[in-house]
Amino acid sequence: MTQSLPKVILDTSVFVAALLSKNSQSSPPQVLDAWRNSKFTLVMSPQLLQELIVILNRQHISLLDIQSLITVIAKTSLFIPGAYETTILDNIDPNDNVFLAAAYEAKANYLVSLDRRHLLPLKYFHGTQILGTGIV
């Protein structure tokens, strides 16, 4: 019997930190390397992909780097419809709700984030463990 790979949601902050990192040995680039090396299955929804593209553009990540990342995401990720919504963080940071909704919809094992103010304090959301990058 083969073990299936853990399903993981990556907060946009992890992608941004990894792409802007000058140290490939720091945690965010290591998380992306683990994904690229098939250590886990990245879960993506239309809302998460849209958020990722908008934020990477806002952070002045090169168009070529964004296109390369989207190509890899398209080829390797588990795409979900993005049919679920949650309002748990509406009064704190409503933009973070898309990560929780995707985690719930995909029955993700983990949500990895750098958001110490809103996401990480939750620790769990409907069975999904919420972790920082240093733990992965």
N, C-alpha and C positions, 0 to 999 in steps of 0.2 A: 504494500500500500504506500503510495507516494504522498508526501506532505505537500499541501498546496502552499504557495507563498502567501505571507501576510498581505492583506490589503491595507494600503496606507494612503491617507490624504496628506498632502504637503501644503501648509499655509504658504501663501504668496511670499511672506517674509523669508521663508527658507530659500526659495528660488532666488530672490533678490540678494540676500546675504551671500549665497554661494557664487552667484555670477559676479558680484562686486568684490569678493574676497581676494586679497593679494596672497593669502596663505592657503594653499591647496590642502594642507593638513588640518585646517580648522574644521569644526563640526559641520557647518552647512555644506561645504563642498564634498565632505565625506558622505553626507546623506545622499546627495545627488549621485555620487559614484556608486553607492550601494544600490540605488535604483537602476542605474545604467548597467550594473553588473548582475542584474536580476536577483537581488537579495530580497526584494519585495515587489509587489504589483502596485504601481501608482494608479490611484483612482482619480478620474477626471469627469467633470460634468460641464455642460455648456457655460454655466455661471462661473465655475472655477477657471475655465480657460479664458473667458472674457476678462475676468478680474486680473488674471496673470498678464495678459497682453497689455491691458491698460496700465498696470503698475510698472511693468518692465519698460514701456515707452516713457512713462513719467520719470523713471530713474535714469533715462538716457542710455539704456542698454542698446547696443548696436542692433540695427535691423537684421543683420546677418545672424547674430547670436540668437535673437528672438526666433527667427525662421528656423534655425537649426534645432532649437529646443522644441518648438512646436512640431517639427517633423518627427523627432524622437518620441514625443508624447503621443502623436497620432499612431505611430507604429507599435508602441509597447504598452500603452495604458489600457486599463479597463474603463470604458466609457459608460457612464450611467446617464439616464435621461434628465436628471435634475428636476424630478417631479415633486420632490418634498420641499417643504419650507419649515422653518422654525422661527420663533420670535423670542427665544430665551434671552438674547442679548440686545433686544430692541432699545432698551433704556441705557445701554452702556456703549455698544458699538455694533449697530445693525449690520454693518458690512461683514462681520465675522459669522453671522448666521449661516451664510452659504457653506462654510466649512463644516459646521455641525450638521446641517441638513444633508450634505453629501455623505458624511460619515454614517448617519442614520440610514440613508437610502441604500448605501453599498454594504451595510453591516461591516464597516471597516474595522480592522483590528486596532489601528492606530491613527491618530491625527497628530502630526508633528508640526510644532509651531515655535516661533520665537516671541510670541505675544504673552509677555509676563503679566500684563494688566488684565486681559480679558479671557483668553483661552486657557492658558496653562493653569490658572487657579481652579478651573472646573475639574481637572484630573480625569474625569470620566463623563461620557455623554452616551446614554443608551447602549452601554456595552463597549463603546470605543474608548480606549485609553488615550489620554492626551499627554504627549511627551514633548520635552525640549529636544533640541538637536544633539545635545551632549550625551543623551541616553541611548541613541540609536546606534 
